[in-house]
Amino acid sequence: MAVNDDESPMNPILEETFYILSKKNCVYKVKLLKVGICLQKERNGLLTSEIVLLDDIIGSRCMRSKRRASDNCVCGPTSNFKSDPQVVDLNSLDGDENDISAYLYIYAYILKNFKMKSGKKRERMTITLRFRSYDRFEDNMREAQKWRNALSHLILMRRAASQLLDLDEKFLHSPRSSSINKLLIILNPRSGMCKARDIYQQKFVPLLMEADIPFDLHVTRFHNDARQLIRSSNLYQWQRGIIVMGGDGIMYEILNGIMERLDWHRALENLTLGIIPCGSGNGLAKSISYSCKIPADSIKHISAVAPLRRSSTLGMRSPTQGVATFYCLFELLSEPFDENPVLVSSLNILCGIKAPLDLMRFESKSKTVFSFLSVGWGLIADIDIESERLRVLGSPRFTIWSLARIIGLRKNEGRLSFLRISDEKLQGKVHRENLTATLTRSFSDCLTDFSSPLSSYRSLNQLDSLNLETKERLDHSRRDSFHSLCSRKSTYLSAHESDYLSLSDDCNNSNTQMFGPPSQIPALTQPVPPHWTVYEGEFVMVHAVSVSHIAADCLIAPDAKMSDSVIWLIVIRAGISRTHLFQCLIGLSSGAHVNVPGVEVIPVQAFRLEPKSTGSHIVVDGELLDYEPFQVEIVPGIASVYSRQGQEN
């Protein structure tokens, strides 16, 4: 169906009037807008309207009534919600041919206020629209499909506007292309506390089914299995992207597998990466969430006159006209990651917005690799590697080993050289980021009527209920089983029980070459330029990051962005007291460590580190590398990840 060409975001594309079966004198005008779905309730002359934003809608499904069992009797079990529909898929053999009703289920995940640390949490909301104005099921289903196609069109256009897809008219008016939407999921069953399989089955697959996204699954069997797969496979069959279900180590394998391909540049341009946190640290997943600035309320209150109470299925009546005047208040905040990391990360992927990601090029005498997270030497690197023996504990292993390392504090001698970013250049980057935030806020301008007093509107979270949802009685037995050989939505590349084998790295990395962008700084064998700054002596640690978090609870670089073209160098030299060092480690959770005496946070474009003593470790994205001199430089915005924010600068 063609979308209305009117530029106004509040102009209805589709509009219909529904009523609630269990309540009299209660009418809903449901309008599909370019910014979302407007639910306008009228009861006894009182009007209340809300908007479910398009960014929070992940998909929709058309259903039909389920045939009732012939042996039902009045004494049999019944639903507590009498108006809840019993529905099945359109291709189900259990459909009720005597019921002409067609159902449209719309799935959204909205922000709501909760009494918790963050104050916000995403919660599932299902809008159920029942179409039955025609005498035939086929005609009613045609109306439901028209709404579903228009909603899918808007979601695809939003993705195209974010430069994820180039859509033409043929694509927009054809059925969904599985080749465009297909995902590759790479699952590491040994990540973190070995719960990736459960998270996949119980949390991620149901969301993929709601969003109607097909996917392939590969279960890793040994170290560098993901790297070998990425290096040797035809990646362009997964145009929607590659999703990691594991820790940051699997993402490291995937990125370096891409860089070992001759077509690395094309692969990075065409593929978008995503991550579902199943590891111990989960730094990238938290950094993506931290960088996202979203409206404070997913459902925008428009004219709060009467509170909404629990409602049941909406049934269609004759369409009516009328456009409400809308009043919306927007406040930008970060995604509430900590309350439900898997859900927030899943929604980052399903919203389908492409955001640039800086990489760091690491070069030593023996190898070149690319990092998306951090490069460390000293205290934090030692904690990361030595706490592996406590992996079964999950993220608390880092806290336990931190205390051990403070008690047995090590000092490492070395020479650190770096190219500092001047304050003027750094301020220029901040200015561009503020401009992006201003453009993001301008979205609210098209939804706000400043002629009305804003104080007269209440927050939706103060209402009795915002959920226009029913208790679905869907047949969930169709969900993909982890060990299924095939399914309606997925193809399994690794279908059997996976044993994590300890194979030699040589058997997976033989005859490989690292490509990627060339270095822009002097080689390791050459001296650093005279305008570089040099620190020489004993260090407690040197840690470089390109994102804000190296773990979900470790905000190591509060000012870092996903693509700010900056390496944030955290340097602690010998002489810091144990008290200040303890304050530093405690402050990592909130970013307060940057104010601790003895802790330097330096924005740089590149640096070189030459260790002169042994006893520590060199770690890149959690992977232990050879202990030798190395240098690192920023590679701006070369990769892409899924984010609800999109372009940052």
C-alpha positions in Angstrom: 0.0 0.0 0.0 1.3 3.5 -0.8 2.2 5.7 2.1 0.7 9.2 2.2 3.1 11.7 0.8 2.1 14.4 3.2 5.2 15.6 5.0 3.4 16.2 8.3 4.4 13.5 10.7 1.0 13.8 12.4 -1.0 13.2 9.2 -2.8 9.8 9.5 -1.8 7.2 6.9 -4.5 4.9 8.0 -7.3 5.5 10.5 -10.1 3.3 11.9 -12.5 3.4 14.8 -12.6 0.4 17.2 -14.6 -0.3 20.3 -14.0 -2.4 23.5 -16.2 -5.5 23.7 -16.4 -5.4 27.5 -17.2 -1.7 27.9 -20.0 0.4 26.7 -19.6 4.0 25.4 -15.9 3.5 24.9 -14.5 4.1 21.5 -10.9 4.1 20.2 -9.7 6.0 17.1 -6.5 4.2 16.1 -4.3 6.2 13.6 -1.2 5.0 11.9 1.2 8.0 11.7 4.7 8.4 10.3 6.0 8.6 13.9 4.0 5.7 15.4 0.5 4.6 16.3 -1.9 7.0 18.0 -4.5 5.6 20.3 -7.3 8.1 20.9 -9.8 7.0 23.5 -13.2 8.6 23.9 -15.5 7.6 26.7 -18.5 9.5 28.1 -17.3 12.7 26.3 -13.8 12.5 27.7 -10.8 12.3 25.4 -7.4 10.7 26.1 -4.7 10.1 23.5 -1.3 8.4 23.4 1.3 7.7 20.8 3.4 4.5 20.6 6.5 5.6 18.8 7.6 3.8 15.7 11.1 3.3 17.2 9.6 1.1 19.9 7.6 -1.2 17.5 9.5 -4.3 16.4 6.9 -6.1 14.3 3.4 -7.3 13.8 1.5 -10.5 12.9 -1.9 -11.2 11.3 -3.8 -14.0 13.1 -7.2 -15.7 12.9 -9.5 -17.3 15.5 -8.7 -20.7 16.8 -11.3 -23.5 16.4 -13.0 -24.3 19.7 -12.8 -27.9 20.9 -16.0 -29.8 20.3 -16.1 -31.3 23.8 -16.1 -27.9 25.5 -18.8 -27.6 28.3 -19.8 -25.1 30.8 -17.9 -26.9 33.5 -14.6 -26.9 31.6 -11.7 -24.5 32.2 -12.2 -21.0 31.0 -10.0 -17.9 30.6 -10.0 -15.3 33.3 -10.2 -12.8 30.6 -13.4 -13.6 28.7 -12.7 -11.2 25.8 -9.2 -12.5 25.2 -9.0 -14.1 21.7 -7.9 -17.6 21.0 -5.9 -17.2 17.9 -3.5 -19.1 15.6 -1.3 -18.4 12.6 -2.9 -18.0 9.2 -1.5 -21.3 7.9 -2.6 -23.3 11.0 -5.0 -26.2 10.5 -6.7 -25.1 13.8 -8.3 -22.0 12.3 -12.0 -21.4 12.9 -13.6 -21.2 9.5 -16.9 -20.0 11.1 -15.3 -16.8 12.5 -14.9 -14.0 10.1 -12.7 -11.9 12.4 -9.1 -11.1 11.4 -6.6 -10.0 14.1 -3.5 -7.8 13.9 -1.0 -8.1 16.7 1.4 -5.2 17.0 4.5 -5.8 19.3 6.2 -2.8 21.0 8.6 -2.5 23.9 8.0 0.8 25.7 9.8 2.7 28.5 8.0 2.9 31.8 8.7 4.3 35.2 9.7 1.9 37.9 10.9 2.2 41.5 14.5 1.2 40.8 18.0 2.8 40.4 17.6 3.8 36.8 13.9 4.8 37.2 13.1 3.4 33.7 12.5 -0.1 32.3 11.4 -1.4 29.0 8.2 -3.5 29.1 6.4 -5.5 26.4 3.1 -4.0 25.0 0.8 -5.8 22.6 -1.8 -3.9 20.7 -4.5 -6.2 19.4 -6.8 -4.9 16.6 -9.8 -7.1 15.6 -11.3 -6.5 12.1 -14.8 -7.8 11.5 -16.8 -5.1 9.6 -17.1 -7.3 6.5 -19.1 -10.5 6.0 -16.2 -12.6 4.8 -12.9 -13.5 6.6 -10.9 -12.8 3.4 -12.1 -9.2 3.3 -11.4 -8.6 7.0 -7.9 -10.2 6.6 -7.3 -7.9 3.7 -7.9 -4.9 5.9 -5.6 -6.3 8.6 -2.9 -7.0 6.0 -3.2 -3.4 4.7 -2.4 -2.1 8.2 0.5 -4.5 8.6 2.0 -3.7 5.2 1.8 0.0 5.9 3.4 -0.4 9.3 6.2 -2.6 7.8 6.7 0.1 5.1 7.2 2.8 7.7 9.7 0.6 9.6 11.7 -0.1 6.4 11.7 3.6 5.5 13.1 4.5 8.9 15.9 2.0 8.4 16.5 3.4 4.9 16.7 6.9 6.3 19.4 5.6 8.7 21.4 4.4 5.7 21.0 0.8 6.5 19.0 0.0 3.3 18.6 1.5 -0.2 15.0 0.9 -0.8 13.3 1.2 -4.2 9.6 1.1 -5.1 9.8 -2.6 -6.2 11.2 -3.6 -2.8 8.7 -1.5 -0.8 5.7 -3.1 -2.6 6.9 -6.7 -2.5 6.8 -9.3 0.2 9.6 -9.1 2.7 12.9 -10.3 1.2 14.5 -13.0 3.3 17.9 -12.3 1.7 17.8 -8.7 2.9 16.5 -9.4 6.4 18.5 -12.5 7.2 20.8 -12.5 10.2 23.7 -14.8 11.1 23.8 -15.5 14.9 27.1 -16.8 16.2 26.6 -18.3 19.7 29.4 -19.2 22.1 28.1 -21.8 24.6 31.0 -21.2 26.9 30.8 -17.5 27.3 30.4 -16.1 30.8 28.4 -18.5 33.0 27.5 -20.7 30.0 24.0 -19.4 29.7 24.1 -18.3 26.1 21.9 -21.2 24.9 19.2 -20.5 27.4 19.2 -16.8 26.5 19.0 -17.6 22.9 16.0 -20.0 23.2 14.0 -18.2 25.9 14.7 -14.5 25.2 16.1 -13.8 21.7 14.3 -16.2 19.4 10.8 -15.0 20.6 11.8 -11.4 19.8 13.0 -12.5 16.3 9.7 -14.3 15.8 7.7 -11.2 16.7 9.9 -9.1 14.3 9.5 -11.8 11.6 13.3 -11.9 10.9 14.8 -15.1 9.5 18.2 -16.1 10.7 21.0 -18.7 10.6 22.6 -20.1 13.8 26.2 -21.2 14.2 27.4 -22.6 17.5 31.1 -22.2 18.1 33.0 -25.4 18.9 36.6 -24.2 19.6 38.7 -21.2 20.0 38.8 -19.0 16.8 36.0 -21.1 15.2 34.0 -17.8 14.6 37.1 -16.2 13.1 37.6 -19.1 10.7 33.9 -19.0 9.7 33.9 -15.3 9.0 37.2 -15.5 7.1 36.0 -18.3 4.7 32.2 -17.8 4.3 30.1 -15.8 1.9 29.1 -13.1 4.3 26.8 -11.3 1.8 24.1 -13.9 2.3 23.5 -12.3 5.7 22.7 -8.8 4.5 21.0 -7.8 7.8 24.1 -8.5 9.7 26.0 -10.7 12.1 24.9 -11.1 15.7 27.2 -12.3 18.5 25.7 -14.2 21.4 28.6 -14.4 23.8 31.2 -12.1 25.3 33.5 -9.5 23.7 36.0 -12.2 22.8 33.7 -13.6 20.1 33.3 -10.1 18.6 37.1 -9.8 18.6 37.3 -13.0 16.5 34.6 -11.8 14.1 36.2 -8.4 13.5 39.7 -9.8 12.9 38.2 -12.6 10.7 36.8 -9.8 8.5 40.1 -8.1 8.4 41.7 -11.3 7.2 39.6 -11.2 4.0 40.7 -9.6 0.8 37.3 -7.9 0.5 37.5 -6.6 4.1 36.5 -3.1 3.1 33.3 -4.2 1.2 32.4 -6.5 4.1 32.6 -3.7 6.7 30.6 -1.4 4.4 27.8 -4.0 3.9 27.6 -5.7 7.2 26.2 -4.4 10.5 27.3 -6.1 13.7 25.3 -6.6 16.9 25.9 -8.3 20.3 23.6 -9.9 22.8 25.5 -9.9 26.2 26.2 -13.4 27.4 29.8 -12.9 28.6 31.5 -11.8 31.8 32.3 -8.2 30.9 29.9 -7.2 28.1 31.6 -3.9 27.6 30.5 -3.3 24.0 26.9 -4.0 24.7 26.9 -1.5 27.6 28.8 1.1 25.5 26.2 1.0 22.8 23.4 1.4 25.3 25.3 4.2 27.1 25.7 6.1 23.8 21.9 5.9 22.9 19.9 9.0 23.8 16.2 8.2 23.6 13.0 9.9 24.6 12.2 9.4 28.2 8.8 7.9 27.5 8.1 5.5 24.6 4.4 6.3 24.7 3.8 10.0 24.6 0.9 11.4 26.6 -1.2 13.8 24.6 -4.2 15.0 26.5 -4.6 13.3 29.8 -8.2 13.7 30.9 -9.2 10.3 32.2 -6.9 7.5 33.3 -6.9 4.3 31.2 -7.8 1.1 32.9 -7.2 -2.5 31.7 -8.8 -3.0 28.3 -9.6 -6.0 26.2 -9.6 -6.6 22.4 -10.5 -3.8 20.1 -13.2 -4.6 17.5 -13.7 -2.6 14.3 -16.7 -0.4 13.7 -17.3 2.1 10.8 -14.4 4.4 10.2 -14.7 8.1 11.2 -12.6 11.1 10.5 -10.8 13.6 12.8 -7.3 14.5 13.7 -6.4 15.3 17.3 -4.1 18.1 18.5 -1.0 16.5 20.0 1.1 17.6 22.9 4.3 15.7 23.6 7.1 16.2 26.1 10.5 14.7 25.3 13.4 14.1 27.6 16.6 12.4 26.3 18.2 9.7 28.5 20.3 6.6 28.1 18.8 3.1 27.5 18.1 1.4 30.9 20.6 -1.4 30.1 21.2 -2.8 33.6 17.6 -3.8 34.3 17.4 -6.1 31.3 20.7 -6.2 29.2 19.4 -8.9 26.8 16.2 -7.1 26.0 17.8 -3.7 25.5 20.6 -5.2 23.3 18.0 -7.2 21.3 16.0 -4.1 20.6 19.2 -2.3 19.4 19.4 -5.0 16.8 15.7 -5.2 15.9 15.3 -1.5 15.5 17.7 -1.8 12.6 19.6 1.4 12.8 23.3 1.5 11.7 25.8 3.4 13.7 29.6 3.9 13.1 32.1 2.3 15.4 35.8 3.3 15.8 38.4 0.6 15.7 42.0 0.6 17.0 44.8 -0.9 15.0 47.3 -2.8 17.2 50.7 -3.5 15.8 53.6 -5.4 17.5 56.7 -7.1 16.1 54.8 -10.4 15.7 51.3 -9.5 14.6 48.7 -6.9 13.7 45.2 -7.1 15.0 42.2 -4.8 15.3 40.4 -3.9 18.6 37.0 -2.4 19.2 37.2 -2.2 23.0 40.5 -1.8 24.8 44.2 -2.4 24.8 45.7 -2.9 28.3 49.0 -3.3 30.1 49.4 -3.5 33.9 46.7 -3.7 36.6 43.5 -4.1 34.6 45.0 -6.4 32.1 46.4 -8.6 34.9 43.0 -8.7 36.6 41.3 -9.6 33.3 43.7 -12.5 32.5 44.5 -13.9 36.0 40.8 -13.9 37.0 40.0 -16.5 34.3 40.4 -19.2 36.9 37.2 -17.7 38.5 35.2 -17.6 35.3 32.5 -19.7 36.8 31.6 -16.8 39.1 30.8 -14.5 36.2 31.5 -10.7 36.5 32.2 -10.8 40.3 35.5 -12.5 39.4 36.9 -9.1 38.4 36.0 -7.5 41.9 37.6 -10.4 43.8 40.8 -10.3 41.8 41.0 -6.5 42.0 41.3 -6.8 45.7 44.1 -9.4 45.4 46.0 -7.2 42.9 45.8 -4.1 45.2 47.2 -6.1 48.1 50.0 -7.5 45.9 50.5 -4.3 43.8 52.9 -4.6 40.9 54.9 -1.9 39.2 56.1 -2.2 35.6 58.9 -0.3 34.0 58.3 1.0 30.5 58.3 3.9 28.0 55.0 5.4 26.8 54.9 7.7 23.9 51.6 9.3 22.6 50.2 11.8 20.2 47.8 13.9 22.3 44.7 15.5 20.8 44.7 19.2 21.4 42.0 20.9 23.4 40.8 22.8 20.3 40.3 19.6 18.3 38.6 17.9 21.2 36.2 20.8 21.6 35.4 20.6 17.9 34.4 17.0 18.4 32.2 17.9 21.3 30.6 20.6 19.3 29.6 18.1 16.6 28.2 15.7 19.2 26.1 18.5 20.7 24.8 19.4 17.2 23.7 15.8 16.8 21.9 15.9 20.1 20.2 19.2 19.0 19.0 17.5 15.8 17.7 14.6 17.8 15.7 16.8 20.1 14.3 18.7 17.1 12.2 15.6 16.4 10.0 16.7 19.4 9.3 20.0 17.8 7.1 18.5 15.1 5.0 16.8 17.8 4.7 19.7 20.2 2.1 22.5 20.4 3.6 25.1 22.6 0.4 27.2 22.5 -1.1 25.0 25.3 0.1 25.0 28.9 2.3 22.0 29.4 1.6 21.9 33.1 -1.9 20.5 32.5 -0.5 17.2 31.2 0.3 14.2 33.4 3.0 11.6 32.7 1.6 8.4 31.3 3.4 6.5 34.1 1.0 8.1 36.6 -2.0 6.5 34.9 -3.6 3.3 36.2 -2.6 1.4 33.1 -1.2 2.1 29.7 -1.5 -1.4 28.4 -4.0 -1.9 25.6 -3.1 -5.5 25.6 -4.7 -8.9 25.9 -3.5 -12.1 27.3 -2.4 -13.9 24.1 -3.2 -17.5 23.8 -0.7 -18.1 21.0 0.7 -21.5 20.1 4.3 -21.1 21.3 5.2 -24.7 20.4 6.3 -23.3 17.0 9.3 -21.6 18.5 12.6 -22.8 17.2 14.2 -25.6 19.3 17.9 -25.2 19.8 18.6 -28.7 18.4 16.1 -28.5 15.5 17.6 -29.2 12.1 15.4 -26.6 10.4 12.4 -24.4 11.1 10.1 -21.9 9.4 12.3 -18.9 10.2 15.9 -20.3 10.6 18.5 -22.5 9.2 21.0 -24.1 11.6 24.6 -24.2 10.5 25.5 -26.2 13.6 22.6 -28.3 14.7 24.2 -30.9 17.1 25.2 -30.6 20.7 28.3 -28.5 20.7 31.5 -29.5 22.5 34.0 -26.7 23.1 37.2 -28.3 21.8 40.7 -27.1 22.7 42.2 -27.0 19.2 45.5 -25.5 18.3 45.3 -21.9 17.0 47.7 -22.9 14.3 45.2 -25.3 12.7 42.7 -22.4 12.3 45.1 -19.5 11.4 47.6 -21.2 9.0 48.3 -19.3 5.8 46.2 -16.3 6.9 47.2 -12.7 6.4 45.9 -9.6 8.1 44.7 -6.9 5.7 42.7 -3.9 6.8 43.7 -0.2 6.5 47.4 0.5 6.6 49.2 2.3 9.4 49.4 6.1 9.4 52.1 6.4 12.0 55.9 5.6 11.9 56.8 1.9 12.1 57.8 0.3 15.4 61.4 0.2 14.1 61.5 4.0 13.7 61.6 6.6 16.5 58.5 8.5 17.4 58.1 12.0 16.0 59.5 14.8 18.2 56.0 16.3 18.8 54.8 13.2 20.6 54.8 13.2 24.4 56.9 10.7 26.2 56.5 9.2 29.7 59.3 7.0 31.0 59.6 5.1 34.3 57.4 2.8 36.4 53.7 2.4 35.7 50.9 0.7 37.6 48.8 0.5 34.4 48.3 1.9 30.9 44.8 1.2 29.4 43.5 2.5 26.1 39.8 2.4 25.2 37.8 3.6 22.2 34.3 3.2 23.9 32.9 4.2 27.3 32.8 0.8 29.0 35.1 -2.2 29.2 32.5 -4.1 31.2 28.9 -3.5 32.0 29.8 -2.1 35.4 33.0 -0.3 34.4 32.6 3.2 33.0 36.3 3.8 32.2 35.9 6.7 29.7 32.8 8.7 30.5 33.4 11.1 27.6 34.0 8.5 25.0 31.6 8.0 22.0 31.2 5.1 19.6 32.8 7.1 16.8 34.6 10.2 18.2 38.0 9.3 16.6 39.6 9.4 20.0 41.6 6.8 21.9 41.2 7.5 25.6 44.4 6.6 27.4 44.1 5.9 31.2 47.6 6.1 32.8 48.5 5.5 36.4 52.2 5.9 37.2 54.1 4.5 40.2 53.8 6.6 43.3 50.0 6.4 43.7 48.9 5.4 47.1 46.9 2.2 47.7 44.1 4.4 49.1 43.8 6.4 45.9 44.2 3.2 43.8 41.3 1.7 45.7 39.3 4.8 45.1 40.1 4.6 41.4 38.8 1.0 41.2 35.7 1.8 43.2 35.0 4.8 41.0 35.2 2.8 37.8 31.5 1.9 38.1 30.4 5.6 37.9 33.3 7.2 36.1 34.4 9.0 39.3 37.9 7.6 38.9 38.8 10.4 36.5 38.9 12.8 39.5 41.2 10.6 41.7 44.7 12.1 42.2 47.3 10.1 40.3 44.9 9.0 37.5 45.4 10.6 34.1 42.9 10.4 31.2 44.5 11.5 28.0 42.8 11.8 24.6 45.2 10.6 21.9 45.2 9.6 18.3 48.0 7.1 18.7 50.5 5.7 21.2 53.4 3.4 21.6 54.3 1.3 24.6 57.7 -0.3 25.1 57.8 -2.6 28.3 61.2 -2.8 29.9 60.2 -5.3 32.7 58.4 -8.6 32.8 55.6 -9.8 35.1 52.5 -8.3 33.5 50.3 -9.0 30.5 49.3 -7.3 27.2 45.6 -7.7 26.5 43.5 -6.7 23.5 39.8 -7.0 23.9 40.3 -9.6 26.6 42.7 -11.7 24.5 46.3 -12.3 25.7 49.0 -11.3 23.2 52.8 -11.7 23.2 54.7 -9.5 25.7 56.6 -7.1 23.4 56.6 -3.5 22.3 53.5 -2.4 20.4 51.7 0.7 19.1 48.1 1.5 18.6 46.3 4.1 16.4 42.6 5.0 15.9 40.8 3.9 12.7 37.7 6.2 12.7 34.2 4.9 12.1 35.3 1.9 9.9 32.9 -0.6 11.4 29.1 -0.5 12.0 27.0 -1.7 14.9 23.2 -1.8 15.6 22.1 1.1 17.9 18.9 2.9 18.6 20.8 6.2 18.2 22.2 5.9 14.7 24.8 8.4 13.5 26.5 10.2 16.4 28.5 12.8 14.6 
